[in-house]
Amino acid sequence: MKVKISILYLCILAGLFISCGDDDTDTEPPIAPSGLALRADSDGILLTWSANYEEDLAGYNIYCSEDGVYYKVNSELVRKSNHPSYKDVRALDSIEIYYVITALDETGNESADSVKTYMRAKTNDYALDFGGVGDVNYVIIGSSSVFDTDEITFEAWIKPTGLPTGEYIREGRSTIVWNGDTASAKDPYLLYINEFGKLEAHTDFTRGAKFIYGSTVLVLDTWHHVALTISPNRMELFLDGNRDAELDHNFGTAIKGYSYIAFGRHLYYVNPFGGIMDEVRIWRTVRTRTEIQDNMWAGSVTSDDSDLVGYWNFDEGDGRILNDSVRHQNHGVIHDAEWTEDSAPTSSKN
């Protein structure tokens, strides 16, 4: 009798085990998305983020808040992609807008929220329009030794309106910033858009010249943040907060004593910039990718930072002087560029 009961008991346990083993319902959600960044343009706010790579990933949801209460923005699931993005079609008015995104799998499990990121309306309402491609309009900053540094980071917001033409020497360059003098072709640093619509930079080092070539085509008539970093052994280009190119070298430090700065043209070869420019900064140190991403938005730095050796925020709105906000007071003289209220976005912050 005991044997029969034991056998029955074992059969019941085996049945329970098999029953439990058959229940393979997926209850594990994807990881929370990361890398959320926002950019405002003329027809809305563009959200981009890093892709999730779960095998059963179905897509993403977008949530927005203007008053602390979040609501879903997308009517359909944003499908998975290697470069996910979403355009929220709305005007960026005088409010802060917060976003989070979530990932969903094919079972319907939804991840935790991404780190919330916000954008607010711009308080600096002006920028300089340098005209169309071929117009020779620019800003010149007088010579100053504060720009002679072994390490440097240049940043600016630009809205290019066209690709460079072949009208000038060294054709195929649309100059964003130039550092040099008016009597030679020496360039401690030169950042421009090439004929392919990509960023490119040139530096004359103590042991020769080096070029670095960007990999991403800039979208015309759209605001972009650009940055160039230079050190005695490395150069990097950044576009919209992301590293666009990197180059290790052993050519020494950038040459010194060529300390004029110009925005919008090369004073020796001309190569004018076609488009709008705003919020230009020069640092005497190499900024990291995180520092660039965290402080790229207009109004996100203070002029009392000791490493900030030049900061032109384009707040004036009229006149022929572009004021330097830091203590060195290297003000610029505006040559024919015109003030515009089409200015760079203020912020996209976590």
MOCOR-V129694 format. One record per residue. SS is DSSP state (2 for helix, 1 for strand, 0 for the rest). Layout:
BEGIN
ss=SS
ss=SS
END
This chain:
BEGIN
ss=0
ss=2
ss=2
ss=2
ss=2
ss=2
ss=2
ss=2
ss=2
ss=2
ss=2
ss=2
ss=2
ss=2
ss=2
ss=2
ss=2
ss=2
ss=2
ss=2
ss=2
ss=2
ss=0
ss=0
ss=0
ss=0
ss=0
ss=0
ss=0
ss=0
ss=0
ss=0
ss=0
ss=0
ss=0
ss=0
ss=1
ss=1
ss=1
ss=1
ss=1
ss=0
ss=0
ss=1
ss=1
ss=1
ss=1
ss=1
ss=0
ss=0
ss=0
ss=0
ss=0
ss=0
ss=0
ss=0
ss=1
ss=1
ss=1
ss=1
ss=1
ss=1
ss=1
ss=1
ss=1
ss=0
ss=0
ss=0
ss=0
ss=0
ss=1
ss=1
ss=0
ss=0
ss=0
ss=0
ss=0
ss=1
ss=1
ss=0
ss=0
ss=0
ss=0
ss=0
ss=1
ss=1
ss=1
ss=1
ss=0
ss=0
ss=0
ss=0
ss=0
ss=0
ss=0
ss=1
ss=1
ss=1
ss=1
ss=1
ss=1
ss=1
ss=1
ss=1
ss=1
ss=0
ss=0
ss=0
ss=0
ss=1
ss=0
ss=0
ss=0
ss=0
ss=0
ss=0
ss=1
ss=1
ss=1
ss=1
ss=0
ss=0
ss=0
ss=0
ss=0
ss=0
ss=1
ss=1
ss=1
ss=0
ss=0
ss=0
ss=0
ss=0
ss=0
ss=0
ss=0
ss=1
ss=1
ss=1
ss=1
ss=0
ss=0
ss=0
ss=2
ss=2
ss=2
ss=0
ss=0
ss=0
ss=0
ss=1
ss=1
ss=1
ss=1
ss=1
ss=1
ss=1
ss=1
ss=1
ss=0
ss=0
ss=0
ss=0
ss=0
ss=0
ss=0
ss=0
ss=0
ss=0
ss=0
ss=0
ss=1
ss=1
ss=1
ss=1
ss=1
ss=1
ss=1
ss=1
ss=0
ss=0
ss=0
ss=0
ss=0
ss=0
ss=1
ss=1
ss=1
ss=1
ss=1
ss=1
ss=1
ss=1
ss=0
ss=0
ss=0
ss=1
ss=1
ss=1
ss=1
ss=1
ss=1
ss=1
ss=1
ss=0
ss=0
ss=1
ss=1
ss=1
ss=1
ss=1
ss=1
ss=1
ss=1
ss=1
ss=1
ss=0
ss=0
ss=0
ss=0
ss=0
ss=0
ss=1
ss=1
ss=1
ss=1
ss=1
ss=1
ss=1
ss=1
ss=0
ss=0
ss=1
ss=1
ss=1
ss=1
ss=1
ss=1
ss=0
ss=0
ss=1
ss=1
ss=1
ss=1
ss=1
ss=1
ss=1
ss=0
ss=0
ss=0
ss=0
ss=0
ss=1
ss=0
ss=0
ss=0
ss=0
ss=0
ss=1
ss=1
ss=1
ss=1
ss=0
ss=0
ss=1
ss=0
ss=0
ss=0
ss=1
ss=0
ss=0
ss=0
ss=0
ss=1
ss=1
ss=1
ss=1
ss=1
ss=1
ss=1
ss=1
ss=1
ss=0
ss=0
ss=0
ss=0
ss=0
ss=2
ss=2
ss=2
ss=2
ss=2
ss=2
ss=2
ss=0
ss=0
ss=0
ss=0
ss=0
ss=0
ss=0
ss=0
ss=0
ss=0
ss=0
ss=0
ss=1
ss=1
ss=1
ss=1
ss=1
ss=0
ss=0
ss=0
ss=0
ss=0
ss=0
ss=0
ss=0
ss=1
ss=1
ss=0
ss=0
ss=0
ss=0
ss=0
ss=0
ss=0
ss=0
ss=0
ss=1
ss=1
ss=1
ss=1
ss=0
ss=0
ss=1
ss=1
ss=1
ss=0
ss=0
ss=0
ss=0
ss=0
ss=0
ss=1
ss=1
ss=1
ss=0
END
